[in-house]
């Protein structure tokens, strides 16, 4: 079973309180508008932070996914942006994603549904979306 929950951890100021040596915080389930776009529930996806957006790429639902989503963390809204070079991305899971500067995402590796390991690297430019 897959859940489509998005959780947000809000850390309290470290100077105010600590418990067991670690900063205290609260976890909130994010709430989206009734007619909001939402990505499919998934596992094994990759994500990273680009400016105020949490980017989620690929993963697995009923099959491997080939999609690119951006969650605006200020407005709590999902977007399915059209990003440069995405046409070359193949459906996959277990890949990695990292921010490259303030407008690009780089992905590497992963595997497809037959557990064949992939040696692919992609760079996606979000400049038009941002």
C-alpha beads as a LAMMPS data file, in Angstrom:
LAMMPS data file: protein, C-alpha beads

130 atoms
129 bonds

1 atom types
1 bond types

-500.0 500.0 xlo xhi
-500.0 500.0 ylo yhi
-500.0 500.0 zlo zhi

Masses

1 110.0

Atoms # bond

1 1 1 0.000 0.000 0.000
2 1 1 1.287 3.447 -0.888
3 1 1 0.255 6.662 0.805
4 1 1 0.143 10.054 -0.850
5 1 1 0.936 12.015 2.295
6 1 1 3.339 14.934 2.323
7 1 1 4.810 15.659 5.740
8 1 1 6.627 18.818 6.791
9 1 1 9.046 18.986 9.733
10 1 1 9.261 22.383 11.391
11 1 1 12.284 22.651 13.668
12 1 1 12.100 24.952 16.632
13 1 1 14.877 27.431 17.287
14 1 1 17.774 25.392 18.714
15 1 1 18.516 28.060 21.297
16 1 1 15.014 27.712 22.822
17 1 1 14.874 24.013 23.675
18 1 1 16.568 20.690 23.143
19 1 1 15.585 17.195 24.153
20 1 1 18.169 14.399 24.318
21 1 1 20.680 16.680 22.619
22 1 1 18.620 17.048 19.426
23 1 1 16.553 20.048 18.291
24 1 1 12.838 19.728 18.926
25 1 1 10.325 20.047 16.132
26 1 1 6.808 19.317 14.963
27 1 1 5.641 17.190 12.056
28 1 1 2.620 18.408 10.105
29 1 1 0.703 16.687 7.328
30 1 1 0.452 19.210 4.509
31 1 1 -3.036 20.004 3.246
32 1 1 -3.678 20.848 -0.403
33 1 1 -6.671 22.465 -2.074
34 1 1 -9.588 20.300 -3.192
35 1 1 -8.825 20.825 -6.896
36 1 1 -5.036 20.797 -6.541
37 1 1 -2.810 18.825 -8.835
38 1 1 -1.230 15.937 -6.931
39 1 1 1.449 13.484 -7.976
40 1 1 0.604 9.788 -7.834
41 1 1 1.373 7.975 -4.580
42 1 1 4.821 6.445 -4.955
43 1 1 7.867 4.806 -3.429
44 1 1 11.558 4.766 -4.382
45 1 1 11.485 8.279 -5.895
46 1 1 14.233 10.893 -5.816
47 1 1 13.859 14.421 -4.500
48 1 1 15.842 17.580 -3.827
49 1 1 15.308 21.251 -3.015
50 1 1 15.514 23.967 -5.697
51 1 1 14.872 27.423 -4.243
52 1 1 11.426 27.196 -2.574
53 1 1 10.450 23.980 -4.388
54 1 1 10.791 20.368 -3.330
55 1 1 11.315 18.496 -6.593
56 1 1 10.139 14.865 -6.885
57 1 1 11.199 12.746 -9.853
58 1 1 10.126 9.260 -10.913
59 1 1 9.780 6.338 -8.527
60 1 1 7.348 3.446 -8.499
61 1 1 3.546 3.273 -8.344
62 1 1 1.895 0.348 -10.141
63 1 1 4.864 0.630 -12.547
64 1 1 7.977 2.781 -12.802
65 1 1 7.205 6.474 -13.153
66 1 1 8.471 9.047 -15.631
67 1 1 7.325 12.327 -14.112
68 1 1 8.655 15.556 -12.632
69 1 1 6.843 17.431 -9.856
70 1 1 7.632 20.580 -7.877
71 1 1 6.008 21.405 -4.531
72 1 1 5.954 25.128 -3.714
73 1 1 6.775 25.011 -0.001
74 1 1 5.548 28.586 0.568
75 1 1 2.119 28.138 -1.061
76 1 1 1.618 24.378 -0.484
77 1 1 0.821 23.768 -4.148
78 1 1 2.071 21.087 -6.514
79 1 1 3.169 21.891 -10.070
80 1 1 3.961 19.580 -12.980
81 1 1 6.463 21.841 -14.794
82 1 1 7.702 21.397 -18.323
83 1 1 11.478 21.191 -17.864
84 1 1 14.218 21.171 -20.477
85 1 1 15.688 17.770 -21.396
86 1 1 12.966 15.714 -19.654
87 1 1 12.041 13.956 -22.902
88 1 1 15.214 11.829 -22.493
89 1 1 14.354 10.612 -18.973
90 1 1 13.322 6.954 -18.818
91 1 1 10.954 5.593 -16.144
92 1 1 12.952 4.485 -13.113
93 1 1 13.218 4.055 -9.361
94 1 1 16.074 3.966 -6.836
95 1 1 17.837 6.866 -8.586
96 1 1 19.385 9.926 -6.945
97 1 1 18.665 13.614 -7.483
98 1 1 20.662 16.663 -6.419
99 1 1 20.397 20.406 -6.889
100 1 1 22.909 21.865 -9.309
101 1 1 23.085 25.589 -8.668
102 1 1 19.768 27.335 -8.079
103 1 1 17.864 26.189 -11.184
104 1 1 19.033 22.729 -12.259
105 1 1 18.459 19.173 -11.056
106 1 1 20.836 16.319 -11.807
107 1 1 19.735 12.675 -11.579
108 1 1 21.851 9.551 -11.741
109 1 1 21.444 5.796 -11.766
110 1 1 18.378 3.856 -10.734
111 1 1 16.827 0.749 -12.185
112 1 1 13.710 -0.182 -14.098
113 1 1 11.022 -2.734 -13.321
114 1 1 13.198 -5.711 -14.262
115 1 1 15.855 -4.548 -11.754
116 1 1 18.343 -3.803 -14.497
117 1 1 20.672 -1.119 -13.175
118 1 1 20.887 2.058 -15.205
119 1 1 23.958 4.198 -15.736
120 1 1 22.106 7.308 -16.887
121 1 1 22.733 10.891 -15.874
122 1 1 20.320 13.710 -16.704
123 1 1 20.424 17.443 -16.048
124 1 1 17.078 19.254 -16.023
125 1 1 16.925 23.039 -16.297
126 1 1 14.016 24.607 -14.378
127 1 1 14.824 28.202 -15.380
128 1 1 11.623 28.663 -17.461
129 1 1 9.477 27.391 -14.582
130 1 1 11.161 29.393 -11.836

Bonds

1 1 1 2
2 1 2 3
3 1 3 4
4 1 4 5
5 1 5 6
6 1 6 7
7 1 7 8
8 1 8 9
9 1 9 10
10 1 10 11
11 1 11 12
12 1 12 13
13 1 13 14
14 1 14 15
15 1 15 16
16 1 16 17
17 1 17 18
18 1 18 19
19 1 19 20
20 1 20 21
21 1 21 22
22 1 22 23
23 1 23 24
24 1 24 25
25 1 25 26
26 1 26 27
27 1 27 28
28 1 28 29
29 1 29 30
30 1 30 31
31 1 31 32
32 1 32 33
33 1 33 34
34 1 34 35
35 1 35 36
36 1 36 37
37 1 37 38
38 1 38 39
39 1 39 40
40 1 40 41
41 1 41 42
42 1 42 43
43 1 43 44
44 1 44 45
45 1 45 46
46 1 46 47
47 1 47 48
48 1 48 49
49 1 49 50
50 1 50 51
51 1 51 52
52 1 52 53
53 1 53 54
54 1 54 55
55 1 55 56
56 1 56 57
57 1 57 58
58 1 58 59
59 1 59 60
60 1 60 61
61 1 61 62
62 1 62 63
63 1 63 64
64 1 64 65
65 1 65 66
66 1 66 67
67 1 67 68
68 1 68 69
69 1 69 70
70 1 70 71
71 1 71 72
72 1 72 73
73 1 73 74
74 1 74 75
75 1 75 76
76 1 76 77
77 1 77 78
78 1 78 79
79 1 79 80
80 1 80 81
81 1 81 82
82 1 82 83
83 1 83 84
84 1 84 85
85 1 85 86
86 1 86 87
87 1 87 88
88 1 88 89
89 1 89 90
90 1 90 91
91 1 91 92
92 1 92 93
93 1 93 94
94 1 94 95
95 1 95 96
96 1 96 97
97 1 97 98
98 1 98 99
99 1 99 100
100 1 100 101
101 1 101 102
102 1 102 103
103 1 103 104
104 1 104 105
105 1 105 106
106 1 106 107
107 1 107 108
108 1 108 109
109 1 109 110
110 1 110 111
111 1 111 112
112 1 112 113
113 1 113 114
114 1 114 115
115 1 115 116
116 1 116 117
117 1 117 118
118 1 118 119
119 1 119 120
120 1 120 121
121 1 121 122
122 1 122 123
123 1 123 124
124 1 124 125
125 1 125 126
126 1 126 127
127 1 127 128
128 1 128 129
129 1 129 130
